[in-house]
Amino acid sequence: MPYITSPHQGTGAKAPVLFYLKGKDMERFWNKVQKLPGVDACWIWIAGKDRYGYGQFKLDGKVLRAHQVSWKIEKGEWAPYLCHTCDNRACVNPAHLYPGNSTTNKRDQVLRGRGWAVKYPDHLIRRVRREYFVGLSSYKIAAKYSIPKETVKSILNGDIRKHAGGPIRDRGTRYLTNAYGTGRTGVKSRSAKLPNT
């Protein structure tokens, strides 16, 4: 009877989670997997997924990532961080997984032409910053370029991709309005700060 010792969800928790994969649990796990046709095809997790698209498998009251459980079943060892060679987060085929870390995963994203650098190139980051500083609101920019609002705010604040260039908002200044309106302060200026309360 195989057992798994792991930090919960690969978060680096200090106390290991011990559990046994019994026959009924093993059967329950594989009933949630659809093996696509082909020798080297993905095995798709068809049950519940987390907000990032990774399969979730509940075992003994603990929610684990399905691809990590599949790796343990096949390889007999726990890997707290696994990368996909197929770029399919729902895939649980152990042949498509390899142990890694955040750095190797980001390097892999760049090599495969996915991730931040491809999705939001430097010229787009600079354009977003310039358009904000000439008066377009962050919400309108988000809609115009189909970028999440929180990502636009992070770009404007320089929290991400600071090296890309373009004007960055002063972190000590909170703008209540853009150049076209007066906002709550009644001042038609980008230099308007929140009132001290």
N, C-alpha and C positions, 0 to 999 in steps of 0.2 A: 504494500500500500504506500504510494508515494506521499511525501509530505513536503510542505513548503515553509521555509523560514524566511521572512522578509520584513523589511520596514514597510509600513502601510503605504501603498501607492508610490513607493520609491521616493518618499519625501525626506528620507534620512532620519525618521523617527528613531529614538534610541532603543526603545523596547521592541524586540522582534515579535511578529505575529506568527504564531504556530498554528497550523491546521492540517488536517488530513484530507486528502482527496479520495473519498470513498467511491465505490462503484456508482451509486446513484448520482453523486455530484459530478463524476466524470461524464456520465451519460447526459446529465442536465447541461453540462458545459458544451459538449459536442452537438447537442440538439439546437444550439443557438448559433451554429456555424454553417455557412453555405459554402461548400467547396466549388469554386468555379471550374469549368472544364479546362483541361490543359495540364501539361506536366508541371510547369512552373507558375501556375495561376494563383491568384490571391484566394485566401480563405476568409470570407467576409463575415464579420460579426453582425448578426441580424437582430439581436436583442437591444437592450437599452445602451445608450451611449452618453458620455459626459458632454459638456458644452464645447469641448475641443474636437469631438468626433471619435474619441477612443472608446472601445467597447468596455462595458462594466459588467463584472460578475460578482454577485454577492455570495459569500461563503462564510458560514459561521458568524453572521452578523457583520462581517467586514466587506466593504466594497473594494474590489481590486480591479485593476485594468486587465482586460481579457487577454491582450497580447502578452502580458507578463506571465499570466497563468499558463498560457499555451507554451511559452518558452520553458517554464519550469517543468511542465509535463514532458516535453520533448528532450530537454537537455539535462534535467535533473539538478539544476542549480538555479539560484535566484540572481537575476540581474536587475538592480534597482532602476537603471535607465537603459531603455532599448530604442534603437533607431530603426526606421523602416527603409529598406532599399526600394520598395515599390511606391513610396510616397502616398500610401493609402492607410490612414489612421485606423480604419475599421478592420484592417487585415490582421489575422492572427496566425498566419502561416509562419512557423519558426524559421523556415528557409529564407524568409524575407526580412528577418530581424537580425540585428547584431548589437552587442553591448557597446555602449558609448557614453557620452555625457553631453551637456548642453553645447560645449564648444564644437565637438565633432558633428553634432546635429546641425548647427548653424553653418559649418563649413560645407557639409553635404547639401544644404539648401542652396547655397551659392553655386556649387558645382552643377547642380541640376536645374538652375535657372528658376528658382522659386524663392519665396521669402521677401523680406523687406526691401532688399536692394533692387529686386526686379519689379516688385509691385509698386513701389514708390521711389523712382529714380531721383537722383540729386536735382536735376532740372525741375522736376515737379515740386520738390520740397522748397526750392528757391521761389518758384512761381506762387505757391501758397503763401509764403511769408510776404512777398512783395504785394500781392493782392490784398492781404489783410491790412498792410500799412498804407495803402492808398484808399482804404475805406470799405472794402467788402467785409461783411461780418463772417465770423468763423462758421456760423450755421450755413450761410449761403455758399461758402467755400466747400464745406462738407458735402452739400447737395450737388454742387457743380462737378466735383471730381469723384463723387461716390466714395468718399473717405469717411470712416466713422468720426463722429463729432469729438470724441475724447482723443482720438489720434491727431486730429487737426489741432486741438489745444496743446497737445504734447509737442507737436512740430513748432507751433508758434512760440511756446515757452522755451524751446531749445532742449527739452528733456530727451528727445531722440533726434538723431541725425544732425547734431549741431555742426558737424564738419561740412555739411552740404552747402552752407553759405546762406546768404539772405539775412534780412533784419530779424532779430530775435526780440521778443517782448521782454521788457525789464521785469524781472521777477518781483521787485518791490512795488510795482505799479499794477493795479488792477483796472483795466479799462471797462467803463460802464457803458460805453457807447462807441459807435464808429464815427467817422468824419461827417456822416450825413444826418445825424440826429443828436439831440441833446441828452437823452437818457435821464436818469434820476437826478443827476447833479445840476442840470440846467446849463451846463457848460458845453459848448460845441467844440470840443477839443479832445485829441487823443491823450493829452497829458492829465486828464481828469483822474484823480485818485479817489478811492473810497474815503468817505469822511471818517475821522477818528471817532470811535464810539467807546 
